């Protein structure tokens, strides 16, 4: 994990990074789709894991994560949109995921610290995600314990949805509690316009799927999104302590 320590540097504010979601990639040529964004400077690949229970869709599982690990040099950021994250955490860690993000809605507050410790024991970074209807204060006590706080700006389950602007105050509220080395990640409806808005609100990790893999030029789309987010980040918005 030390090779990725710069992504969570506790001594400086993280520059905004785009994490391409392969949910919208062509799975028939997944290695090439990943290579395209790596060629543009990508360091983080986002893996959307859905169980058809917590969210109304099925997506990738352990075998796909293992395949991506063999074909990518990136940090693999697994978003577990599943009802039983503890049950499957070890399998995803073994497959090569570098971080595991579970949903606040699936784990009682009293049980989160134990799950976080379990995931860290597997050698992974840990994240907690919030659905659009979940308020920011639902994770205030958990923020100091994790590496990633993920704010969903669409309802999880399907790519290509419209960014929910009502989530911006939540991003701003969490950004005020963010420490150096932590990611405030935003996932859902990210394009050139919303990347700027989310980064200005305090996000430093933006998940983009369709804006990259349905653009016709994944490398260039990645590059433009990251540039837009970094320009907005430097122009203002909440800052990490």
RAQUIPE-V402604 format. One record per helix or strand. SS is the DSSP state (H for helix, E for strand). FROM is the first residue (numbers start at 1). LEN is the number of residues. Records with the same first field share a line. If there is no record, write none. Layout:
SS: FROM-LEN ; FROM-LEN
This chain:
H: 2-7 ; 22-3 ; 27-13 ; 62-9 ; 85-11 ; 104-3 ; 109-13 ; 136-3 ; 140-4 ; 165-11 ; 192-10 ; 210-4 ; 218-17
E: 17-5 ; 44-8 ; 58-1 ; 75-7 ; 99-5 ; 125-6 ; 148-5 ; 183-5 ; 205-4
